[in-house]
Amino acid sequence: MTQPIALVTGAGRGVGRATAQRLARGGYSVVAGVRDMARARDDYGDQQGITLVQLDVTVPDQVQQAAAIATDLAGGGAIDVLVNNAGYAMMGPQENGDLQVAREMFETNVWGAAAMVQALAPAMRTARRGTIVTVSSIGARLSNPLVGFYHASKYALSALSEALSVEMAPFGVRVVMIEPGMIDTDFPSATRLTGDVTDPDSPYAPLFADLRAGFGAWRERPDASTGESCAEAIWDAIHAEPPPIRVVVGDDAAELDRAIRTSADDAEFQERLRGFLQLDWAPAPPAGRD
């Protein structure tokens, strides 16, 4: 049997690196797209089955080069698995968050994933096989305060993935969305803070403090996911028959998923979310009328 080929974006850390390593252990030849080659060489060591490539998904030449390397490993045809994982977050109030930073984040989180699909999906369609995995978040179906721009990028990514799933289904190409809850990785270190979110005199300073504490407590919950548990979920989804379209990863994500599905009232769900994050940020009472 020919060795299966996978390409993983955002493979320099966290879920991406864990996924590349899991696929390699499972017998795949993996092209691991990273931005920091020197760090990646140290982190990966001499693990067999992994080819490191320089890949910033917002740089077209790097997208094409990474796709070409993976295609060459596949003998010039379709690769077996594309894992779109590259992404990062930003925080900031919508009234003054940096829109340029938001645009740059969308370039990676949304348009970078779309570019990888355009580079590799045509050969999959022709071969009538393959799996495209989108590493999203339970945050693709809910929005936390001060992180609205990030959630918007995940909503957009899910919209593209859902449409792609229908588009590619007749050609035997499967699309899977992975939706973890909080993941215990160094992802928060890549979050960009914008606007006056860190200003102690900002009207949002109390919310920012509560949110950071709430996220910290969430990350320390025993049901928080790890890069390795997400990688295992991706492995299972790739090899499932029939394949799932959406996979919720982690008990915390499942808890939020249940709350989303069982609450028909938006105000009630927002109250549940404030409680889940331990936020002291209640709506103002109705304004009085003169």
C-alpha positions as CSV (number, residue, x, y, z in Angstrom):
1,M,0.0,0.0,0.0
2,T,1.2,3.5,-0.9
3,Q,2.1,5.6,2.2
4,P,-0.7,8.2,2.7
5,I,0.3,11.9,2.5
6,A,-0.9,14.7,4.8
7,L,-0.2,18.4,5.0
8,V,-0.8,20.2,8.3
9,T,-0.7,24.0,8.6
10,G,0.1,25.8,11.8
11,A,2.2,22.8,12.7
12,G,4.8,24.7,14.7
13,R,3.0,24.3,18.0
14,G,0.0,23.1,19.9
15,V,-2.7,21.2,18.0
16,G,-0.9,21.4,14.7
17,R,2.3,19.9,16.0
18,A,0.5,17.2,17.9
19,T,-1.5,16.3,14.8
20,A,1.5,16.1,12.6
21,Q,3.2,13.9,15.1
22,R,0.1,11.7,15.5
23,L,-0.3,11.2,11.8
24,A,3.4,10.4,11.4
25,R,3.2,7.8,14.1
26,G,0.2,6.3,12.3
27,G,2.2,5.8,9.1
28,Y,1.6,9.0,7.2
29,S,4.2,11.0,5.4
30,V,3.5,14.5,6.8
31,V,4.3,17.9,5.4
32,A,4.3,20.1,8.5
33,G,3.9,23.8,7.6
34,V,5.6,26.1,10.2
35,R,6.5,29.7,10.4
36,D,9.6,29.4,12.6
37,M,11.8,26.7,11.1
38,A,14.6,26.9,13.6
39,R,12.2,26.4,16.5
40,A,10.4,23.6,14.7
41,R,13.6,21.7,14.0
42,D,14.4,21.8,17.7
43,D,10.8,20.8,18.7
44,Y,10.4,17.9,16.2
45,G,13.9,16.6,16.5
46,D,14.6,13.6,14.3
47,Q,11.0,12.2,14.2
48,Q,10.6,10.1,11.1
49,G,7.9,10.7,8.5
50,I,7.8,14.5,8.9
51,T,9.0,17.1,6.3
52,L,9.2,20.6,7.7
53,V,8.3,23.4,5.2
54,Q,8.2,27.2,5.6
55,L,4.5,28.1,5.5
56,D,2.8,31.3,6.2
57,V,-0.7,30.7,4.8
58,T,-1.0,34.4,3.9
59,V,1.9,34.2,1.5
60,P,0.8,32.8,-1.8
61,D,4.3,31.6,-2.9
62,Q,4.7,29.6,0.4
63,V,1.2,28.1,0.0
64,Q,2.0,26.9,-3.5
65,Q,5.5,25.6,-2.5
66,A,4.1,23.6,0.4
67,A,1.3,22.2,-1.8
68,A,3.9,21.2,-4.4
69,I,6.1,19.4,-1.9
70,A,3.1,17.5,-0.6
71,T,1.9,16.7,-4.1
72,D,5.4,15.5,-5.1
73,L,5.3,13.1,-2.1
74,A,2.0,11.9,-3.4
75,G,3.5,11.0,-6.7
76,G,2.1,14.1,-8.4
77,G,-1.5,13.4,-7.5
78,A,-3.8,14.0,-4.7
79,I,-2.7,14.0,-1.1
80,D,-4.9,12.1,1.4
81,V,-5.4,14.7,4.2
82,L,-5.2,18.4,4.5
83,V,-5.4,19.7,8.1
84,N,-6.2,23.5,8.1
85,N,-5.0,24.5,11.6
86,A,-3.1,27.7,11.2
87,G,-4.7,30.5,13.2
88,Y,-4.5,32.9,16.1
89,A,-6.7,35.2,18.2
90,M,-7.1,38.9,19.0
91,M,-8.8,40.6,21.9
92,G,-10.2,44.1,22.0
93,P,-13.5,46.0,22.4
94,Q,-15.3,46.4,19.1
95,E,-15.6,50.1,19.7
96,N,-11.8,50.6,19.5
97,G,-10.2,47.2,18.6
98,D,-7.6,47.5,15.9
99,L,-9.4,46.7,12.6
100,Q,-6.1,46.3,10.8
101,V,-5.1,43.6,13.2
102,A,-8.6,42.0,12.7
103,R,-8.0,42.0,8.9
104,E,-4.7,40.4,9.3
105,M,-6.2,37.7,11.6
106,F,-8.9,37.0,9.0
107,E,-6.1,36.7,6.4
108,T,-4.7,33.8,8.4
109,N,-7.7,32.2,10.0
110,V,-10.1,32.4,7.0
111,W,-8.4,33.3,3.7
112,G,-5.3,31.2,4.5
113,A,-7.4,28.1,5.0
114,A,-9.3,28.9,1.7
115,A,-6.0,29.3,-0.1
116,M,-4.8,25.8,1.1
117,V,-8.1,24.3,-0.1
118,Q,-7.7,25.9,-3.5
119,A,-4.2,24.6,-3.8
120,L,-5.0,21.0,-2.9
121,A,-8.7,20.3,-3.4
122,P,-8.8,20.1,-7.2
123,A,-6.5,17.1,-7.2
124,M,-8.6,15.5,-4.5
125,R,-11.7,16.1,-6.6
126,T,-10.1,14.6,-9.6
127,A,-8.9,11.5,-7.6
128,R,-12.4,11.3,-6.0
129,R,-10.9,10.9,-2.5
130,G,-9.3,12.7,0.4
131,T,-10.2,14.5,3.6
132,I,-10.0,18.2,4.5
133,V,-10.0,18.9,8.2
134,T,-10.8,22.3,9.5
135,V,-9.6,22.9,13.1
136,S,-12.1,25.4,14.3
137,S,-13.5,25.9,17.8
138,I,-16.7,25.7,19.8
139,G,-16.3,29.4,19.5
140,A,-17.5,29.1,16.0
141,R,-21.0,28.8,17.5
142,L,-20.9,31.3,20.4
143,S,-19.2,34.6,21.0
144,N,-17.3,35.7,24.1
145,P,-17.0,39.4,24.9
146,L,-13.8,41.2,23.8
147,V,-13.1,38.3,21.5
148,G,-15.8,39.0,18.9
149,F,-13.4,39.6,16.0
150,Y,-11.8,36.2,16.6
151,H,-15.2,34.4,16.9
152,A,-16.3,36.1,13.7
153,S,-13.3,34.5,11.9
154,K,-14.3,31.1,13.2
155,Y,-17.9,31.6,12.2
156,A,-16.7,32.5,8.7
157,L,-14.4,29.4,8.6
158,S,-17.3,27.2,9.6
159,A,-19.5,28.7,6.9
160,L,-16.9,27.9,4.3
161,S,-16.3,24.4,5.6
162,E,-20.0,23.6,5.7
163,A,-20.5,24.8,2.1
164,L,-17.3,22.9,1.1
165,S,-18.6,19.7,2.6
166,V,-21.7,19.8,0.4
167,E,-19.7,20.9,-2.7
168,M,-17.1,18.1,-2.4
169,A,-19.4,15.3,-1.3
170,P,-20.3,14.0,-4.8
171,F,-16.5,13.7,-5.5
172,G,-15.7,11.5,-2.5
173,V,-13.9,14.2,-0.7
174,R,-14.8,14.5,3.0
175,V,-14.8,17.7,5.0
176,V,-14.6,17.5,8.8
177,M,-14.8,20.4,11.3
178,I,-13.1,20.0,14.7
179,E,-14.6,22.1,17.4
180,P,-12.6,22.0,20.7
181,G,-13.3,23.9,23.8
182,M,-10.4,25.4,25.8
183,I,-7.1,23.8,24.8
184,D,-4.2,23.7,27.3
185,T,-1.5,24.9,24.9
186,D,0.5,28.1,24.4
187,F,-2.2,29.4,22.1
188,P,-3.0,32.4,24.5
189,S,0.6,33.6,24.0
190,A,-0.3,34.2,20.3
191,T,-3.3,36.3,21.1
192,R,-3.0,40.0,20.1
193,L,-4.3,42.6,22.5
194,T,-5.7,45.7,20.8
195,G,-7.6,48.9,21.5
196,D,-7.7,50.0,25.2
197,V,-8.3,46.4,26.5
198,T,-5.2,46.6,28.7
199,D,-5.7,50.2,29.8
200,P,-6.6,50.2,33.6
201,D,-8.8,53.3,33.0
202,S,-10.8,51.6,30.2
203,P,-14.5,51.1,30.8
204,Y,-13.8,47.5,29.8
205,A,-11.0,47.0,32.3
206,P,-13.2,45.1,34.8
207,L,-14.5,42.8,32.0
208,F,-11.0,42.2,30.7
209,A,-9.8,41.2,34.2
210,D,-12.8,38.9,34.7
211,L,-12.5,37.4,31.3
212,R,-8.8,36.6,31.8
213,A,-9.5,35.0,35.1
214,G,-12.5,33.1,33.6
215,F,-10.4,31.8,30.8
216,G,-7.6,30.9,33.2
217,A,-10.0,28.9,35.4
218,W,-11.5,27.3,32.3
219,R,-8.0,26.2,31.1
220,E,-7.4,24.6,34.5
221,R,-10.5,22.5,34.4
222,P,-9.8,18.8,34.3
223,D,-12.0,18.5,31.2
224,A,-9.9,21.0,29.2
225,S,-8.5,19.5,26.0
226,T,-4.8,19.2,25.1
227,G,-3.1,19.3,21.8
228,E,-2.7,15.6,21.9
229,S,-6.4,14.9,22.7
230,C,-7.4,17.1,19.7
231,A,-4.9,15.3,17.5
232,E,-6.5,12.0,18.5
233,A,-9.9,13.3,17.7
234,I,-8.6,14.4,14.3
235,W,-7.1,10.9,13.7
236,D,-10.4,9.2,14.7
237,A,-12.4,11.6,12.4
238,I,-10.1,11.0,9.4
239,H,-10.5,7.2,9.7
240,A,-14.2,7.1,10.7
241,E,-16.8,5.4,8.5
242,P,-19.0,7.2,7.8
243,P,-17.0,10.4,8.5
244,P,-18.5,13.0,10.8
245,I,-19.1,16.5,9.6
246,R,-18.6,18.1,13.0
247,V,-16.6,16.8,16.0
248,V,-16.9,18.5,19.4
249,V,-13.8,17.9,21.4
250,G,-13.7,18.0,25.2
251,D,-16.3,17.8,27.9
252,D,-16.3,21.6,28.3
253,A,-17.1,22.0,24.6
254,A,-19.8,19.4,24.9
255,E,-21.3,21.3,27.9
256,L,-21.4,24.5,25.8
257,D,-22.7,22.6,22.8
258,R,-25.6,21.3,24.9
259,A,-26.4,24.8,26.2
260,I,-26.4,26.2,22.7
261,R,-28.7,23.4,21.4
262,T,-31.1,23.5,24.4
263,S,-31.5,27.2,24.8
264,A,-34.0,28.8,22.4
265,D,-33.6,32.2,24.1
266,D,-30.5,34.3,23.3
267,A,-30.7,36.2,26.5
268,E,-30.8,33.0,28.5
269,F,-27.8,31.6,26.7
270,Q,-25.8,34.8,27.3
271,E,-26.6,34.5,31.0
272,R,-25.4,30.9,31.0
273,L,-22.2,32.0,29.2
274,R,-21.5,34.7,31.7
275,G,-22.0,32.1,34.5
276,F,-19.7,29.6,32.7
277,L,-16.9,32.3,32.5
278,Q,-17.7,33.7,35.9
279,L,-18.1,37.2,34.5
280,D,-19.6,40.0,36.7
281,W,-20.9,41.8,33.7
282,A,-24.6,42.0,33.9
283,P,-26.8,44.0,31.4
284,A,-27.8,47.4,32.6
285,P,-31.5,47.7,33.7
286,P,-33.9,49.3,31.3
287,A,-33.4,53.0,31.0
288,G,-36.1,55.1,32.6
289,R,-38.2,57.5,30.6
290,D,-38.8,61.0,31.5
